[in-house]
Amino acid sequence: MTTNNTNLSPGTNVIMGLFMNSKDLFVNPIVERADIKLATTNRPGVYLWYSKLSGKYYVGSSVDLYKRLSRYYQPGYLAYPNHADLPIVRAITKYGLENFILVILDYTKKSNIHISEQYYIDTLYPIYNIRQVAGFRSGKLIKKNSLTEEHKLKLSLKRGINHHNYGIKRPPEVINLMRDNHPKTKKLYQYLSDKVTLVAEYNSIREMQKKTGITKEYVSRCIKLDQLVH
């Protein structure tokens, strides 16, 4: 068996965790706009736009999530000179909202939205964000060390078994999109001993382990050392 590059990067695993434990998740913002409006109107919080095509994402926040999110549906807003050059706006204009997933990362108090946003910016390093500082557009800049230990703990406790959505399975297409479309995700190929005849193809090390019994740790080590997997 031989392999082609590597499995999901650690950053991707973080995003997958957010998908699984998000407050709300909308796989098709065009079709689900009414649901988005119902869930986010007059609610302060933090959101993330995830590109199905590139795996890149943007983190933002608002005291009224739907008021902010609705702007991304408006051609006039997207074309406005002050907005048109923003990476997230360029991406949405080019690919369309149907090629993005909307993730609501956090519903929180108005006084905490920039603190929460900064937490996710520091955790996720969103490529579409020009500045890695929350509150820039509102004029309320948040220093990276301003996140209190108490608030860090509260955000941390929202994960895993303490999360309100723990145990809820997300749609398979969400995980498939994460796995198949992320730029650092590579397929693995299994050949006969002649190293020519292809017998199987896997989307990830996890899938290969499930189907062949070969541990992902062993495969990962072989990938790093550029060795064949036997």
N, C-alpha and C positions, 0 to 999 in steps of 0.2 A: 504494500500500500504506500502511496506517496501523497503528499499534501501540498496545497497551494496557499501559502501565507498563513493567516491567523484567524482566530475566533473573534467574537465581539470584544471591543476595547472596554477597559474599566469605565470610561465615561459613558459608553453605550449602556452598560449594565445599570448605571445610575438612572439614566433616562427611562429604561425599561421599568425600573422600580417606581418611578414617578407615574408612568402610565398605569401601572397596576394599582397604585395607591392614591391616584389623583382624587380631588374633591368631585370634579366632574370631567367627563371626557367626551369629545364630539369628533367622531371620525370623519364626518363630512359636514363641514360648517355651512355649506350651501343648503343642503337638504334639511339640516337640523337647526336652522336659524331660529325658528319659533321656539324650540326647546332651549336654545341658548338664551333667548330673551327671557323666557320664564325663569330660568335658573339664576341669571346674573343681574337682572334689573335692580337698581338701587342697592347693590351689594358691593362693598369694597373688597378688594382682594388682588391676587397676583395671578397672571395668566402666562401661558407659553404657547407660541405658534411653532409647530414642528413640521418641517418639510418632508413629505413622503419621498420626494425625489432625491434630495441631497443629504438628508439626515441632519441638516443644520437647524438651529432654532433661535427663537427670540423670547426674552423674558420681559414682561411689562407689568404695570399695575395701574389701578385707578380707584377712586372713591366710588365710582359707579361703573362697574365692569361693562355692562351692556352698552352704556353710552360711549365708552372707549372702543369696544369691540365692533360696534356698528359702523364706525368710521372705515374699517377695513373693507366694508362692502360698497363704499361710495366712491365711484370713479373720480369725482371732483376732488375728494380728499387725497386720493392716491396720486393724482396728477398735479396737485398744488406744489409750486416750486420748493417750498420749505420741507416738503415731505417726500417728493419724488426721488431724491437722492439717498434716502435712508435704505440700508440694505434689505430690511424686512419688507419695505414698500416695493422696492424693485423686484424682489422675489415674488411677491404676491401678484404684482402687475404682470410679470412674465409668465408665471405658471398657473395662476388662478387659485382661489381659495379652496377649490375642490381637491387640490393637491397638498393641502395642509391639514393637520390635526390640531384642534384646539384643546389644550389641557388647562384646566383651572387648578393651579397649584395650591392656592390657599384662599379661604374666605376669612377675613380678619377685621379688626377695628380700624377705623379711618386713621387713627393715630399710629397704627402699627404697619401700614401697608408698605412704606418705604423700607422699614427695617426688615420685613419679611421678604420684600423684593431683593434687597441686598444679600440676604442669606442665600437665596436661590441663584443669584448671579455669581456669588463666590463659590457655590457648590458646583454649578453647571458650566460656567465659562461660556455663555451663549455667543456664538460667532456673529449672529446678526445684530448684536448690541454694539453700537459704535463706542459707547462709554460703559465701562464696567462699574459705574457708580449709580445707585438708585436715586431717583428724585431730581435728576438733572433738569428735565423739562419743566418741572414744577418750581424749580428754584430752591427746593428743600433738599440739599445734598446730604447724603448719609455717608459718614466716614466708615471705613471697613471695620474699624474696631468698636463701632458704636453699638453693635449687637450684644445685648447683655447676656450673661450666662443663663439667666432665667428664661429669656426668650429663646435662646438656642435650645434649651432643654425642652421647652414647649413644642418647638418645631420638630425636634428629634423624636419626641414621644408620639408624634402623629404618624410615625412610620411603624411598620411591622404589625405585631398583634394588637398594638394600641390604636391603630388607625381605624377610623369608622368604617372603612371599606374592606378591612382585612377579610380574606376568604372569598371575596366576590371575584368571580372570573371575568376578565375583560374579553371582548370579542377576539377570536383567533386572528382576524385580519390585522388587528393592532400589533400583535407580536410578530406576525409575518412581515408587516411593513418595517418594523424596527430591525428585524433580522436581515431581510433581503435587500433593503434599500440603503442601509447605512453604508457610507463609503469605505469604512474600515472592515466591513464584513466580507469574508472571502469563502468561497466554496472549497470543499475538500473532495479529492478524487481518489478512487480505489482502483488499482490496476492488478493484473496478474503478475506473476514473477518475471514475465518477459518485459515488464515496464512499458508495454505498448497497448495491450488489450484493456480497455476500460470496462470495469464491471459494475461500478456504482458511483453515485455522486451524492454528496451530503451538503446541506446548507450551513451546517455549523458543526463544531466539535461535539456539542451536546447531542445532536442528532446522530452523529457517527457512533458515539459511545452507546447510545440506546440501541442501535441496530447491530453493532458488532461486538460490544462488550469490552472494547479497548478503552482504557480509562482516559479521560480528557487530560489528566496531568501528564501522562506518558506522551500523548500526542503533542501537547503544548511544548514539552521539552524537546521533542524531535524537531518541531517547527523552529524553535529558537536556535537549535544547533544545526539546522539545515540538513537533517538526516531523514532517511526513509523510515517509515513506520512498518515494523514487521509483525 
